[in-house]
Amino acid sequence: MKVGKEYYRTIWKDENKPGVINIIDQRWLPHKFIIETLKSVDDVTKAIQEMHVRGAPLIGITAAYGLYISSIEGKKKGFNKKYIFDSAEKIKLTRPTAKNLFWALDEMLSSISGLDNIDEIIHTIRIKAKDMADKDVADCKSIGEHGFKIIEKLVKNKSRGIESYATTMNILTHCNAGWLATVDYGTALAPLYIARERGLKIHVWVDETRPRNQGAKLTAWELTENGIPNTVIVDNAGGHLMQKGMVDLVIVGSDRTTASGDVANKIGTYLKALSAYDNNIPFYAALPSSSIDWEIENGEDIPIEERNPDEVRYVNGLYKNEIVNVLIPPESSPALNYAFDITPARLVTGLITERGICKANKDSIAELFPDKIKK
Amino acid sequence: MKVGKEYYRTIWKDENKPGVINIIDQRWLPHKFIIETLKSVDDVTKAIQEMHVRGAPLIGITAAYGLYISSIEGKKKGFNKKYIFDSAEKIKLTRPTAKNLFWALDEMLSSISGLDNIDEIIHTIRIKAKDMADKDVADCKSIGEHGFKIIEKLVKNKSRGIESYATTMNILTHCNAGWLATVDYGTALAPLYIARERGLKIHVWVDETRPRNQGAKLTAWELTENGIPNTVIVDNAGGHLMQKGMVDLVIVGSDRTTASGDVANKIGTYLKALSAYDNNIPFYAALPSSSIDWEIENGEDIPIEERNPDEVRYVNGLYKNEIVNVLIPPESSPALNYAFDITPARLVTGLITERGICKANKDSIAELFPDKIKK
């Protein structure tokens, strides 16, 4: 998507330097736009763990490119294929919740399972990582197309069929499930970009999304850079806006979705789902099927990451043109920092996937993905 | 309550200087403890509007003392009684939601309705303001006693009657409805202080309460100063903790309660009420009856204050021993800042008032306050 007048992906291989991957270091957005170069598996684990990159799909693709870096490193260090498998284990430890991380690494490893020559492995792994990145872009586009139909239908209802292109749709989103959370286009925001492209009037309520404020920092920034009007609100505000009829639709992403439609997503998603349900507002999760965990039926079985309490105690922002951390509670106060919560399927109107839209229940998901279901 | 080893109220008359009122300037807590002197009606309106003092009961008492200041000012300026009535009108414009502001000013004005001599007026108004402050303290103590019974009963259930004094009760609260929101003791936190005094084990989940972080800043501070263990969480986290069985009880304050039990309180309260309801966790609002609006039955009719969007865009905290504001979203991003929301009575387990506990419905409230009901 656009940054100023230029188009970017969030991650790309340096075409001139083998084993080098570029990312947008998202910790500095929106105040600074910094491109970081990843050259080692340590760079990759650090980038994922410390959230230079984040968002379930992008974590997956970064991990995939991480194995490409690992293959080059492995060759340099004179190691064999085992080095790549060890790197995968290391990368898997970075973040426990997003399914895509494990999926992407397993896909990568299985692509080289029959190979023994290191150059052949490097070649295969490079192609495979690029293919997965391109597939992520294509999936996000498809999610956008399917999600667009929901918006189009809702705007027709809202405008009672007349002048639907003059009626503004107010869409609330939590955290960042935009192009910055994927390779391009995004999941939850992809339908919005398409709607905008096709002339529908969209306005987005952006949950700031404490503790790390990915909404206020990333979603507000990417929407603005791509011409979609948006307003930042605190995470506390969405319920009130829904009560007042100021929200037409909620779309969020998903870090892991169970085979029966429970959605693990950024902490606070559950509260917005409850409120959407209480006010009869459609609530959709948009996700590539790579984030579906076919092994888990009950959302409570999804491991929830607990992060450093200082992410709660300190807030990061711009002060005198510098990015600094300010302390909020008393110095001695402890904090607790779960990164995700589970929205039960009963509160989810539907799932928007690359194959189409389904209800958040076992049968409907299985109908869309018969090939993924264990017989 | 205690600050370090000393006891304070949040507001008190300077005994040596007529027309001078002291307050704790709460904007600097928890990082700095600053006492401010209010000497004019302008000081008072500014202190309320810019939230040097906040919390419905304390806003009411500050307004009452404001009329005392006004009476002294009025005499100095050679004005008559009209000056005091004009001051009341001015103070009423500071904040629209908290009922106590209007209630306190009307009580004050009616106390001098039959008087014409300015010295008699000053005397009456001074006594009345002090009486109202003392009444607030007494009411909060009563709220504490009634609320304590709820905690005691719940802890007995939780511990199945055995060793209830060894079982920790996890109580979640939103914003600050502690002693800092009142003259002393608090509303939502008063039962906790009593529980602590009587040896029950209490642990509090403190919602940070964006945008102004009164939870992280004020609630965490006052609980810690008074020996109650507490943990700061982001506003997004409460739902997840409830799903995991980590919350036994929710108690919040109220800025205005309708005669049928709808509760206007800090924005985000509604989301916690939804989540408590969804997880079968008791949800109480604690309030002096001065915050009940006997004229309004439907919560939607309560005026909701909209504050400066910069309270959302900037976060205030400690950096290098200085209190500074950091910008979170892009410089150009708009924000919207409603200060309160309405929790419908159907989600409220009960109201804890100075007269006892009632259900959040018209009949139950009327039964407790038959004298307030219009025939």
Contacts between the chains, C-beta under 8 A, distances in Angstrom:
chain1	res1	chain2	res2	distance
A	30	B	329	6.6
A	30	B	330	4.2
A	31	B	327	7.6
A	31	B	330	7.9
A	205	B	336	8.0
A	206	B	329	7.9
A	208	B	210	7.1
A	208	B	312	7.2
A	208	B	328	6.6
A	208	B	329	7.5
A	209	B	236	7.2
A	210	B	208	7.1
A	210	B	210	6.3
A	210	B	234	4.1
A	210	B	235	6.5
A	210	B	236	6.0
A	211	B	234	5.0
A	213	B	328	5.3
A	216	B	328	4.5
A	216	B	329	4.1
A	216	B	333	7.4
A	217	B	328	6.4
A	217	B	329	6.4
A	220	B	329	4.5
A	220	B	330	5.8
A	220	B	333	4.6
A	221	B	329	7.4
A	221	B	330	5.1
A	221	B	333	7.9
A	224	B	330	6.0
A	224	B	332	6.6
A	224	B	333	6.6
A	230	B	333	7.2
A	230	B	334	7.9
A	231	B	333	7.7
A	231	B	334	5.1
A	231	B	335	6.2
A	231	B	336	5.2
A	232	B	312	6.0
A	232	B	313	6.8
A	232	B	328	7.8
A	232	B	329	4.9
A	232	B	333	5.3
A	232	B	334	7.1
A	232	B	335	4.3
A	232	B	336	7.7
A	233	B	312	6.8
A	233	B	335	6.7
A	233	B	336	5.5
A	233	B	337	7.9
A	234	B	210	4.0
A	234	B	211	5.0
A	234	B	235	7.3
A	234	B	267	6.9
A	234	B	268	7.4
A	234	B	312	5.7
A	234	B	337	7.7
A	235	B	210	6.5
A	235	B	234	7.3
A	235	B	235	5.0
A	235	B	236	5.1
A	235	B	268	7.2
A	236	B	209	7.2
A	236	B	210	6.0
A	236	B	235	5.0
A	236	B	266	7.5
A	236	B	267	4.5
A	236	B	268	2.7
A	236	B	271	6.7
A	236	B	341	7.7
A	237	B	267	5.6
A	237	B	268	7.3
A	237	B	336	7.0
A	237	B	337	7.9
A	237	B	338	6.0
A	237	B	341	7.8
A	238	B	271	7.5
A	239	B	268	7.2
A	239	B	270	4.4
A	239	B	271	4.5
A	239	B	274	7.1
A	239	B	341	6.0
A	240	B	267	5.9
A	240	B	270	6.5
A	240	B	304	7.5
A	240	B	338	5.6
A	240	B	340	7.8
A	240	B	341	3.7
A	240	B	342	7.5
A	241	B	338	7.9
A	243	B	270	7.0
A	243	B	300	8.0
A	243	B	341	7.0
A	243	B	342	6.7
A	266	B	236	7.5
A	267	B	234	7.0
A	267	B	236	4.5
A	267	B	237	5.6
A	267	B	240	5.9
A	268	B	234	7.5
A	268	B	235	7.3
A	268	B	236	2.7
A	268	B	237	7.4
A	268	B	239	7.2
A	270	B	239	4.4
A	270	B	240	6.5
A	270	B	243	7.1
A	270	B	275	7.2
A	271	B	236	6.7
A	271	B	238	7.4
A	271	B	239	4.5
A	271	B	271	4.4
A	271	B	272	7.8
A	271	B	274	7.1
A	271	B	275	5.9
A	272	B	271	7.8
A	274	B	239	7.1
A	274	B	271	7.1
A	274	B	274	4.2
A	274	B	275	6.0
A	274	B	278	5.9
A	275	B	270	7.2
A	275	B	271	5.9
A	275	B	274	5.9
A	278	B	274	5.9
A	300	B	243	8.0
A	304	B	240	7.5
A	312	B	208	7.2
A	312	B	232	6.0
A	312	B	233	6.8
A	312	B	234	5.7
A	313	B	216	8.0
A	313	B	232	6.8
A	314	B	317	7.4
A	315	B	315	4.4
A	315	B	317	6.0
A	315	B	326	6.5
A	315	B	328	7.3
A	316	B	326	7.3
A	317	B	314	7.4
A	317	B	315	6.0
A	317	B	326	3.0
A	317	B	327	5.2
A	317	B	328	4.8
A	318	B	326	6.0
A	318	B	327	4.3
A	319	B	319	6.5
A	319	B	324	5.3
A	319	B	325	7.3
A	319	B	326	4.7
A	319	B	327	7.5
A	324	B	319	5.3
A	324	B	324	7.8
A	324	B	326	6.3
A	325	B	319	7.3
A	326	B	315	6.5
A	326	B	316	7.3
A	326	B	317	3.0
A	326	B	318	5.9
A	326	B	319	4.7
A	326	B	324	6.3
A	326	B	326	5.4
A	327	B	31	7.6
A	327	B	317	5.2
A	327	B	318	4.3
A	327	B	319	7.5
A	328	B	208	6.6
A	328	B	213	5.3
A	328	B	216	4.5
A	328	B	217	6.4
A	328	B	232	7.8
A	328	B	315	7.3
A	328	B	317	4.8
A	329	B	30	6.5
A	329	B	206	7.8
A	329	B	208	7.5
A	329	B	216	4.2
A	329	B	217	6.5
A	329	B	220	4.5
A	329	B	221	7.4
A	329	B	232	4.9
A	330	B	30	4.2
A	330	B	31	7.9
A	330	B	220	5.8
A	330	B	221	5.2
A	330	B	224	6.0
A	332	B	224	6.6
A	333	B	216	7.4
A	333	B	220	4.6
A	333	B	221	8.0
A	333	B	224	6.6
A	333	B	230	7.2
A	333	B	231	7.7
A	333	B	232	5.3
A	334	B	230	7.9
A	334	B	231	5.1
A	334	B	232	7.1
A	335	B	231	6.2
A	335	B	232	4.3
A	335	B	233	6.7
A	336	B	205	8.0
A	336	B	231	5.2
A	336	B	232	7.7
A	336	B	233	5.5
A	336	B	237	7.0
A	337	B	233	7.9
A	337	B	234	7.7
A	337	B	237	7.9
A	338	B	237	6.0
A	338	B	240	5.6
A	338	B	241	7.9
A	340	B	240	7.8
A	341	B	236	7.7
A	341	B	237	7.8
A	341	B	239	6.0
A	341	B	240	3.8
A	341	B	243	7.0
A	342	B	240	7.5
A	342	B	243	6.7
